[in-house]
Amino acid sequence: MSFCEHCEGQRFDRARILRVLRESRKRLQRSDTICSADQALASVIDAVRTLDIPHLDRVDDVVDGEVVH
């Protein structure tokens, strides 16, 4: 199965984010410091923010009034 460029980019970005989330979870589990849920989420949000995820404008191909995506 193949994906359009937009969907392929989303799949790649999703994989990168999931990887960062897993790494953050492992780091928090190994940490000797006890933190609140708010601190843990803030840490993870900061980790995701460091990713360079481009914004892709979706360009749909229209064929006979139907959107091909």
C-alpha positions as CSV (number, residue, x, y, z in Angstrom):
1,M,0.0,0.0,0.0
2,S,1.3,3.4,-0.8
3,F,0.4,6.8,0.7
4,C,0.3,10.3,-0.7
5,E,3.0,12.6,0.3
6,H,0.9,14.3,2.9
7,C,-0.1,11.0,4.6
8,E,3.4,9.6,4.4
9,G,4.7,12.8,6.1
10,Q,2.1,12.4,8.9
11,R,3.0,8.8,9.4
12,F,6.7,9.7,9.7
13,D,5.9,12.6,12.1
14,R,3.7,10.3,14.2
15,A,6.5,7.7,14.4
16,R,9.0,10.4,15.5
17,I,6.6,11.7,18.2
18,L,5.9,8.2,19.5
19,R,9.6,7.6,19.7
20,V,10.2,10.7,21.8
21,L,7.3,9.8,24.1
22,R,8.7,6.4,24.7
23,E,12.2,7.8,25.4
24,S,10.7,10.3,27.8
25,R,8.7,7.7,29.6
26,K,11.9,5.6,30.1
27,R,13.8,8.6,31.2
28,L,11.2,9.5,33.8
29,Q,11.0,5.9,35.0
30,R,14.8,5.8,35.5
31,S,14.9,9.1,37.2
32,D,15.4,9.2,41.0
33,T,13.5,12.4,41.2
34,I,9.8,12.2,42.0
35,C,7.8,14.6,39.9
36,S,4.1,15.4,39.7
37,A,2.0,14.5,36.7
38,D,2.1,18.1,35.6
39,Q,5.9,18.2,35.7
40,A,6.1,14.9,33.8
41,L,3.7,16.1,31.1
42,A,5.5,19.5,30.9
43,S,8.8,17.5,30.4
44,V,7.3,15.4,27.6
45,I,5.7,18.4,25.9
46,D,9.1,20.2,25.9
47,A,10.6,17.1,24.3
48,V,8.1,17.0,21.5
49,R,8.5,20.7,21.0
50,T,12.2,20.2,20.2
51,L,11.2,18.2,17.1
52,D,11.4,20.0,13.8
53,I,8.0,19.1,12.4
54,P,7.2,21.0,9.3
55,H,3.7,22.2,8.5
56,L,2.5,20.7,5.2
57,D,-0.3,22.4,3.3
58,R,-2.4,19.7,1.9
59,V,-3.0,19.9,-1.9
60,D,-5.7,17.6,-3.0
61,D,-6.0,16.3,-6.5
62,V,-9.5,16.6,-7.8
63,V,-10.7,14.1,-10.3
64,D,-14.3,14.3,-11.6
65,G,-15.4,16.1,-8.5
66,E,-13.8,13.5,-6.1
67,V,-10.9,14.2,-3.9
68,V,-8.0,11.7,-4.3
69,H,-6.1,11.4,-1.1
